[in-house]
Amino acid sequence: MGLLLPLFTRLVAIIRGYTGYLSRYLDKTAPSGTVDVAPAVQPEVETPGHSGWTTTTLHAEPFEKVGRISMCPDGLLVYSDLEDRGFVLLNGDIGPVLDGDRRDVTLLDRKGQVAGKAGLSASGRALNIAIPPHYYTVPLRSVLAVLEGRNRKGAVFAGK
């Protein structure tokens, strides 16, 4: 079951991508900056010869780079341009977070004071860090590159 969910999620994303491509191809009047996908498929009253499904247009909000991650002796540092404080995901918590657990993120200058939570995204392809009032995300490939020492820093994003 654990292997089928990511495969199913990827399959749905591929189908949505082709649906958007076909929709844009058939309707050349779509405004730029919109993405045509089927995020909310709602059943209608079924009629003979009709599938009973509708697709809606999603106006996707892009992410904006707002900070960076890097390593320190205590763990994974998280710096945000949106805040003056620095945060750290402790070394002992990095492994459990990558295994799917949610762990505390602490303030950098006041060790032990919890600032928020870190955990994997639903798809498992990003590290999400919730530090109220902000919600940050880091692509998992960037996190792994920093942890393995291939990169010194990685980008931190927040929704616009």
N, C-alpha and C positions, 0 to 999 in steps of 0.2 A: 504494500500500500504506500509506503514511504517513497518508493521509486516512481510510482504512477502519478502522484500529484504534481511533481515538477514537469513531467512529460506532458500531462494534460494541460497544465498552465501554459507551457510553451506552444502547444498545438492551438489553443484558444487565441494566443497572441498572434500566431501566424495567420489564422483565419481572419482575425480582425484587421490585420494589415492588408490582406488581399481585398477584403471588403472595402476598406478605405480607398485603396488604389483604384478599384473598379468604379466606385462611386465618383471619385475625382475625374476619372477618365470619361465617364458618361455625362457628367455635369461640369462643363468647363467654367461655369459661372461661380464656383465655390470661392468665397473670399479667402485671400491669403492669410496665413496664421491660424487657420482652423485645421483640425485633424478629423477626418471622417472615419469613425470606428463605431462599433456597436457595443458600448459599455453597458447600456441598460436595455436589454431585450425584453419586451413585455408582450405577453400573449394577448391576442385579440379574440373576438368571437370567430370561430373557424367557419369558413364557407367552403363549399366544394371547389376544388381546384386552386385553393389559396392556402399558403403555408400557415397563416395565422400569426406571423411575427412581423414586427416593425423594427427598423433600426433608427437610431437617433444620432445626431451630430454632437460630438464632444469637443468643447473648446479647451484644449490642453493648456495648462499653465506650466511654463518652463521653470526649471530650477535655476537658481542663481548661486554662483560661487560666493560663499560668505566666510570662508576660513580655511584652516588646514589641520592636518594631523601629523604627528611625528612621534618618535620614540624618545623616552627618557628612562632613567634607571627605575622609576616607579611603575611605568606602564606606558599606555598610549595617550599622548597629550592631545587635547582638542582645543584649538584656539578659534574664536569666532570674532569677526569684525563687528558683529551685532552687540557684543558684550565686552566689558573691560576685564572680566575674569577669565582665567584659564581652567580647564577641567582635565581630569585624568581617569582613565579606565585602568584600574590596577592590574598588574601582571597576573595575579592569581585569578582574576575575573575574565581575562581575555579568552582563555580556552573554553570555559563554560558558555560564554556568549556566542562563540563561533559554533558551539554544539547546539545552539538553539535556546539557551537559558537567558533570562533577563537579569542583569546585574546593575548595581549602583555605580554612578559616575560621581566622583568626589571633586571638590574644589581643589585646585592646585596649591594655593597658598595656605589653605587650612585643611591639612590632612585629616581625613575621616569625616568631614562634613559633607553629607550627601547633597548633590545638586540636582540629580535626575537619574534616569534609567537608560540603559543601552541594551539593544537586542537586535536580532536579525529581522529583516523585512519578511513579509508573508511569502515572497518568492524565494527568499534565501540568497538574493543577489546583492544585498546592501546591508550595511550596518546602520540602524536607526538609533539616534540619540535624542531623547526627549529631555530637555532642560527648560522648564517653564520660564518664560512664555514662548520659547522657540522650539522648533522641531527640526533636527538636522538629519541628513543622510549622507553616507559615504559609500561609494561603490565597493563591494567586497573585494574586487580585484585590486583596488588601490590599498585597502587595508592589508591584504595579504602581501603586497609588494613592500609595504613599509615594515611589516612584521618580519619578513624574510630578509630584509636589508637590501633589496633590489632598488628601492627608492628611499630617499631621505624624508620626503614629505608626500602627502596626499591631499586632494581637494575635499573640502566639506561644503555641502550644498544645503540650501533651504528653499522652499517654495516661494515664488514671487507673490 
